[in-house]
Amino acid sequence: MKYRKTLSTGKHPNSKFRHIFIDYPYGYSLLLKGVEVGRFLIREEKYSNGLKIFFLEGMEIDPEYRNRGIGKALIKLLGERVDMIVGSITEDEAKPFWLKVGAEFRDLPKDSFPKHLVHTVTSEEPVFFFITKNPKAKKMAENMAKFIPQAMKAPRMYV
């Protein structure tokens, strides 16, 4: 399995990423034997405490390629490159997958999402998740989980 920078807008008609421009700076196409089977959005950050974290902003595997271990293999591959993977789950049907790959969940109140994003949250109980084996990273994730709802409500400037 390989992935390449530059995100296809999703040849799949039901792609959640079809609204994203092909040059989205954090976008990747997921390739299996040269065929695009999914896509993901990820941002890497390095912290002064030495931790390297991937913020997974979205991931999808095309329906005809699901339940083949592709998503699990991707998370394993990404996890080998950083101390922690974090993200949010806004759709209930995604939760079983994330539990299978070892994610820990923390509540993320629906009303903490900015008004322009609330329509994208289909879960009645969205969650913040993290995957790590590093105790220092886990402690950081616990602190992030407490801070994220307030941070999401903070005013932002959008360009």
N, C-alpha and C positions, 0 to 999 in steps of 0.2 A: 504494500500500500504506500502511496506517495501523496503528497499534496503540493500544490503550486500556488504561489502568490498570484494575485489577481483573481477575483471572484467572477465566475460566470453569473449572469443574472438569473440563472436557473432555467435550464431547458425544460425542466419538468413544469407542466402547466399549473400545478398547485404549490409551487415553490413559495415559501414565505419570504424569500430573498429577491423576488423578481422586481421589487421597487428600488433595489440598491444598484448604484452605478457600477459598471464593471471594474473601475479603478478604485473602489473603496479601499482605503489604505490598510485595513486590517482583515481583508477578505481573502479567503483561500478556497480553491476548488479541491475536493477530495477525489483522488483518482485511484481506480483499481484496474490494473492491467491496461492503463491508458484511457480508460473510460471514466467520465465524470459520474460519480455515484452520490455525491453530496457536496455540501459546502459548509463553511463555518467562519465566524467572525471572532477574532481573538486579538487581544492587546496585551503586550508584555510590559511589565513594570519591574524595575529593580529598586529596592529600598535601601536606605542608609544602614539598616540593620543586617544587610547582606542577603536578604531574602529576594528571590526572583519569583514573580507570580504571573500567571496567565489569567486574564479576565476574559472568560468565554462569554461573548455577547450574543451568540446565537450559533446553533448547529442544527443541521438537518441531513438526514440520509433519505434519498429518494425511496418512496414506498416499495418499489420492486427489489430493493437491495437491503431492506430491513430484516432483522432477525438472522443475520449471517455473521455477527460478531464484528462488523466494520466499525460501528460507533465505539464499542469497547476497546478495539485495537487502537483507534485514534486517541482515546483518552489515555490509554497506557503509554502510547508514544509521546504525547504531550507531557504527561506526568513525569516522564524520565528526564525532561529538559528543564523543569522548574521545581521549586519547593512546594508550590500549591497551585491548584486551579480553583477559581471561584466564579460564581455566576448566579443568576436567578432563574427560577422555574416559574413560569406564568401559565403553564398549561398542565392540567392534572395528568394527562396521558403520558407525560414525560417523566413523571416521578419514579415509576418502577425501574426504568432504565438507569436513572441516576443512583438509585439505591443499589442496583446490581454492580455498579462500578465503584462503590465505596463512598459515595457522597454522604456528607452529614448535612442535615437540614436545620435551618433556623427560621422561625416565622418572619414574614415580611408583609406587614399589613397592606392590604390593597389600597387603602387611602393614602399610603405614603408615595405612591407613584404620581409623577407629574400629570396634570390634567390631560396634556396632549398624548400621553401614553396609556392612560387607563383603559381605553377601548381595546388595547392589545392584550390585556390581562384577562384570560378566560377562566382561570382558576379562582375559586372562592377563597382558597388558602395558598397564595403564592409563597414561595420560600427562597431564601438566600441559601446557596449550597457552597460547600468547599470540600476539596479532596486533598489530603496531605498525610504524610507519615512523619512529618517533622513537627516535634512538640512546640518549637518556637513559632512556626507558621500557624499551628492550630490556635495558639493563644492569640495571635494576630487576627485570625479569622473570627474568633469569639468577640473580640473588640470591634471588628468591622460590622458584625451582625447587629451590635447594639447601636452603632453610629449610622448605618445606612438609611434607616427610615427617616431620620432627621435630615440627612444630607440630600436625600431625594426630594424633599420638600423645599429645599433652599432655592431661592430665585437664581436663574441661570440666564446667561446671554446666549442666544442662538444666532449663528451667522448664516 
